Amino acid sequence: MFQAVGEWVSGIEAVALLVVLALATVTTAALFLVGVVGYRRRRTTTYMLLTVALALLVARSVVGFGTALGLVPMPVHHLVEHGSDVGVATLVLYALYQAGPPAAEGT
C-alpha cells in the first residue's frame, strides 16, 4: 500500500517521514518569509544574520526531501545538514553578540 522512500525507508515510516519533512519545510519557509519582512523593515545586521540562518533551515528541509526521495546521496545529506547546523548556530550566536547589551531605560 505505501511506497518506499529512497532505498532505506518504506511503509508507515516513509509516510511519517514525508509528513514531518513537509511540516518542517512549510514552517521554516514561513519563518524565513517573516525574517525577510523583518529584515526589510529594520535593515540591520542582526535581522540579516537571523534571516540567513532561517534560509539555512529551509535548505536543510529541502535537502531532507531530496534524501528521502533518493535524489541526494546520504554523504551529501550529512555534510549539508550538519554543516548547516554549525552555520545556524554560528549566525544566531554572532547576531546576539553583534547586537550588544540592551540599552538602559531612560537614556
C-alpha positions as CSV (number, residue, x, y, z in Angstrom):
1,M,0.0,0.0,0.0
2,F,2.7,2.5,1.0
3,Q,5.6,3.1,-1.4
4,A,9.3,3.1,-0.4
5,V,11.0,6.4,0.1
6,G,14.6,6.3,-1.2
7,E,16.2,2.9,-0.6
8,W,16.2,3.0,3.2
9,V,12.7,3.5,4.5
10,S,9.3,2.2,3.5
11,G,5.7,1.8,4.7
12,I,4.3,3.8,7.5
13,E,7.8,5.1,8.3
14,A,8.0,6.6,4.8
15,V,4.7,8.4,5.2
16,A,5.6,9.7,8.7
17,L,9.0,10.9,7.3
18,L,7.4,12.7,4.4
19,V,4.8,14.3,6.7
20,V,7.4,15.6,9.1
21,L,9.6,16.9,6.2
22,A,6.6,18.7,4.7
23,L,5.7,20.3,8.0
24,A,9.3,21.3,8.6
25,T,9.6,22.8,5.1
26,V,6.4,24.7,5.3
27,T,7.1,26.0,8.8
28,T,10.7,27.0,8.1
29,A,9.7,28.6,4.8
30,A,7.0,30.7,6.6
31,L,9.5,31.7,9.3
32,F,12.0,32.6,6.6
33,L,9.4,34.9,5.0
34,V,8.7,36.5,8.3
35,G,12.5,37.0,8.7
36,V,12.7,38.6,5.3
37,V,9.9,41.0,6.2
38,G,11.6,41.8,9.4
39,Y,14.9,42.5,7.7
40,R,13.3,44.7,5.1
41,R,11.7,46.8,7.9
42,R,14.7,47.1,10.1
43,R,17.6,46.7,7.7
44,T,20.0,45.8,10.5
45,T,22.9,43.3,10.5
46,T,21.2,41.3,13.3
47,Y,18.0,40.8,11.2
48,M,20.1,39.9,8.2
49,L,22.0,37.3,10.1
50,L,18.9,35.7,11.5
51,T,17.2,35.7,8.1
52,V,20.2,33.9,6.6
53,A,20.0,31.4,9.5
54,L,16.4,30.8,8.7
55,A,17.3,30.3,5.0
56,L,19.7,27.6,6.0
57,L,16.9,25.8,7.9
58,V,14.8,25.9,4.7
59,A,17.8,24.5,2.8
60,R,18.1,21.7,5.4
61,S,14.4,20.7,4.8
62,V,14.9,20.7,1.0
63,V,18.0,18.5,1.3
64,G,16.0,16.2,3.6
65,F,13.3,15.8,1.0
66,G,15.9,15.2,-1.7
67,T,17.5,12.5,0.5
68,A,14.1,10.9,1.3
69,L,13.3,10.8,-2.4
70,G,16.7,9.3,-3.3
71,L,17.9,12.4,-5.1
72,V,20.6,13.4,-2.6
73,P,23.2,10.8,-1.5
74,M,23.4,10.2,2.2
75,P,27.0,11.6,2.5
76,V,25.9,14.8,0.9
77,H,22.9,14.9,3.2
78,H,25.1,14.6,6.2
79,L,27.6,17.2,5.1
80,V,24.8,19.7,4.3
81,E,22.7,19.0,7.3
82,H,25.5,19.1,9.9
83,G,27.2,22.0,8.1
84,S,24.1,24.0,8.2
85,D,23.7,23.2,11.9
86,V,27.1,24.8,12.5
87,G,26.1,27.7,10.3
88,V,22.8,28.3,12.0
89,A,24.4,28.2,15.5
90,T,27.2,30.5,14.4
91,L,24.9,33.0,12.8
92,V,22.5,33.1,15.7
93,L,25.3,33.5,18.3
94,Y,27.0,36.2,16.2
95,A,23.8,38.0,15.8
96,L,23.3,38.1,19.6
97,Y,27.0,39.1,20.1
98,Q,26.8,41.8,17.4
99,A,23.5,43.3,18.8
100,G,25.3,44.1,22.1
101,P,23.8,44.7,25.5
102,P,20.3,46.1,25.8
103,A,20.0,49.8,26.1
104,A,19.3,51.1,29.6
105,E,15.8,52.6,30.1
106,G,15.6,56.3,30.4
107,T,18.8,57.0,28.4
